[in-house]
């Protein structure tokens, strides 16, 4: 039993023993659909919490600023400064983990997986040969997952520090 819910991707389980090719494709499409919906919701919830918390901190900072000016208590200013620092830390963390971009990326990936599920049902109902259909759908799923990985990796590069051998600003 896990104490904490995982926030990253899990590894898909193997399909059932003896499953036919369409059942294998259906297994992977259903699993990735569920998994991407879960991790999309994790990112979406993080975005909502960070935005709400930063807005709340800013409101409290504003109230403390007015109270500090009105009543001249030094601790109001100190508390306001501490809360501003906390808001800065949250904003930096949000920028580092890029939850809003992840939410959008995972939403696009989930939409593509759901498109593949619909395509599988339509093509199977049209009587397409299961073997070639399954191979085509798995190839398309691999392309969708590879595009998601490239998007995720690009986010990491966007937050990384510039390389030492990169272009230098002129003095």
C-alpha positions in Angstrom: 0.0 0.0 0.0 1.3 3.4 -1.0 1.3 6.2 1.7 1.3 8.9 -0.9 -0.4 9.1 -4.3 2.2 9.2 -7.1 2.2 12.5 -9.0 4.3 11.3 -11.9 3.6 8.7 -14.6 3.3 5.1 -13.6 4.4 2.2 -15.8 1.6 0.4 -17.6 0.8 -3.1 -16.5 1.1 -6.0 -19.0 -2.0 -6.8 -20.9 -3.9 -10.0 -19.9 -2.4 -13.3 -20.8 -3.7 -14.7 -24.1 -5.4 -11.4 -25.1 -5.9 -10.9 -28.9 -4.2 -8.0 -30.7 -7.2 -5.6 -30.4 -7.6 -6.4 -26.6 -3.9 -5.5 -26.2 -4.3 -2.2 -28.0 -7.5 -1.5 -26.0 -5.6 -2.3 -22.8 -2.9 0.2 -23.5 -5.2 2.9 -24.8 -7.5 2.6 -21.8 -4.5 2.6 -19.4 -2.9 5.7 -20.9 -6.3 7.4 -21.1 -6.7 6.9 -17.3 -3.1 7.7 -16.5 -3.0 10.9 -18.5 -6.3 12.0 -17.1 -4.9 11.5 -13.6 -1.6 13.4 -14.1 -3.5 16.1 -16.0 -5.7 16.6 -13.0 -2.6 16.7 -10.7 -1.1 19.6 -12.7 -4.5 21.3 -12.9 -5.0 21.1 -9.2 -1.5 22.5 -8.5 -2.1 25.4 -10.8 -5.4 26.2 -9.0 -3.8 25.9 -5.6 -0.8 28.1 -6.4 -2.9 30.8 -8.0 -5.3 30.9 -5.1 -2.5 30.9 -2.5 -0.5 33.7 -4.2 -3.7 35.8 -4.6 -4.6 35.2 -0.9 -1.0 36.1 0.2 -1.1 39.3 -1.9 -4.4 40.3 -0.3 -3.0 39.7 3.2 0.1 41.6 2.3 -2.0 44.5 1.2 -4.0 44.5 4.4 -0.9 44.3 6.5 0.6 47.2 4.5 -2.4 49.4 5.3 -2.4 48.2 8.9 1.3 49.0 9.2 0.8 52.5 7.8 -2.2 53.1 10.0 -1.2 51.7 13.4 2.6 51.9 13.1 3.3 48.4 14.4 6.6 47.1 13.1 5.5 43.5 13.1 2.9 44.3 10.4 5.7 45.2 8.1 7.8 42.2 9.1 4.9 39.9 8.5 4.2 41.5 5.2 7.8 41.0 4.1 7.8 37.4 5.2 4.5 36.8 3.2 6.0 38.5 0.2 9.0 36.2 0.4 6.7 33.2 0.6 4.7 34.4 -2.4 8.0 34.7 -4.3 9.0 31.2 -3.4 5.7 29.8 -4.6 5.9 31.8 -7.8 9.5 30.5 -8.4 8.4 26.9 -7.6 5.5 27.3 -10.0 7.8 28.5 -12.7 10.3 25.7 -12.1 7.7 22.9 -12.3 5.7 24.6 -15.1 2.4 23.1 -13.9 0.3 25.2 -16.2 2.3 24.2 -19.3 2.1 20.6 -18.1 -1.6 20.8 -17.7 -2.0 22.1 -21.3 0.5 19.5 -22.7 -1.2 16.6 -20.8 -4.6 17.9 -22.0 -3.5 17.7 -25.6 -1.9 14.3 -25.1 -5.1 13.0 -23.5 -7.2 14.4 -26.4 -5.0 12.5 -28.8 -5.3 9.3 -26.9 -9.0 9.6 -26.8 -9.0 10.2 -30.6 -7.1 7.0 -31.0 -9.7 5.1 -28.9 -12.5 6.5 -31.1 -10.5 5.6 -34.2 -10.0 2.0 -32.9 -13.7 1.5 -32.3 -14.6 3.0 -35.7 -12.1 1.1 -37.7 -12.9 -2.2 -35.9 -16.6 -1.7 -36.5 -15.9 -1.1 -40.2 -14.4 -4.6 -40.3 -10.7 -3.6 -40.7 -8.3 -6.5 -40.3 -7.3 -6.6 -36.6 -3.5 -7.3 -37.1 -2.7 -4.3 -39.3 -5.1 -2.1 -37.4 -3.5 -2.9 -34.0 0.0 -2.3 -35.4 -1.1 1.1 -36.8 -2.8 2.2 -33.6 0.2 1.2 -31.4 2.5 3.1 -33.8 0.2 6.1 -33.5 0.1 5.7 -29.7 3.9 5.6 -29.6 4.0 8.8 -31.7 1.6 10.6 -29.3 3.7 9.5 -26.3 6.9 10.5 -28.0 5.4 14.0 -28.7 4.4 14.3 -25.1 7.9 13.4 -24.0 9.5 15.9 -26.4 7.1 18.6 -25.0 8.0 17.7 -21.4 11.7 17.7 -22.2 11.4 21.1 -23.9 9.9 22.5 -20.8 12.9 21.3 -18.8 15.3 22.9 -21.3 13.3 26.2 -21.1 13.9 26.4 -17.3 17.5 25.3 -17.3 20.3 27.8 -17.0 22.1 28.9 -20.2 25.1 26.8 -21.1 28.5 28.1 -20.4 29.5 27.8 -24.0 26.3 29.4 -25.2 26.0 32.9 -26.7 27.5 35.6 -24.5 26.0 39.0 -24.1 28.3 41.8 -25.2 29.6 44.1 -22.5 
